[in-house]
Each structure stands twice: as structure tokens, then as C-alpha cells.
Amino acid sequence: MFVPGSVSRANENVDTRVYLVVESDTLTKPQMGAVFQAMRDLFKMKMYAVVDTGGKSLHGWFENPPKKEWMEQLKAFLVPLGCDPATFKPSQPVRIPGAKRNDTAYQSFLWFCKEGK
């Protein structure tokens, strides 16, 4: 969520970050599924959603780590695997379910859990 009155999408304008979205443009969907499972098993992170981007990738929506140093550890683990480092920036836009891509494919939920699991 952005600071009230913000007029630009900038990291310093982010007031609250609720989710960490993990994605990759190089890993396959099954490989991303394995990454998501590792985040749940190894890091004990709650997962809230998996979004199919309508293209070749999946986005995993996880609880935002409560401590900055946890974010650095996650980044050190995920980026070498092929996950996009851009989504670690709080102001980075990500794909959302229900939106239509330019090539007419829709982005959709593959999995959703309101309480996180």
C-alpha cells in the first residue's frame, strides 16, 4: 500500500507491503512449483496464492517477511535459482488475477487461500 498522497510508484512511497511475490521468466511452471514448495517447507512462509500469468510463468504470493534480514536471505536463495530479483522491490508491479494481457490471455488464480497455508 502506498503512502497517502503519493504520485509516483517508488520504493520510498510504499507504506505497507503485504505480500512478497516470487516469479521467474526462465523457470518452467513445474520448477516454480518446486520453488514455492521449498519456500513453504524450508522458510515456513505462508502462501496465499498462485497466479498463472496467462503466459509461461507463475507468480507465488507469500506473506511479506517481517524482518529485512529475512528478505535478504530469501533473495540470496531465490535469485541464483532463476527467480526475478525485481519482485523484491516493494514498488514492483506484478500480475493480478482477472486482468487481461495484451495478447488476449487472461491471468488467473490456480490456487488461493485467504488465511495462507
Number of C-alpha atoms within 10 A of each C-alpha: 11 18 11 9 7 12 9 11 13 13 12 12 17 17 13 11 15 14 16 19 27 25 28 23 14 14 17 13 17 11 15 23 16 12 20 21 15 13 20 15 11 8 13 11 18 19 25 18 20 24 22 21 24 18 12 12 18 29 24 23 21 22 16 20 18 10 8 9 10 13 15 13 11 14 18 12 13 18 16 10 15 16 19 17 15 16 17 17 14 23 18 12 11 12 17 16 16 13 14 15 13 7 8 9 13 16 19 18 15 13 12 14 11 8 8 13 14
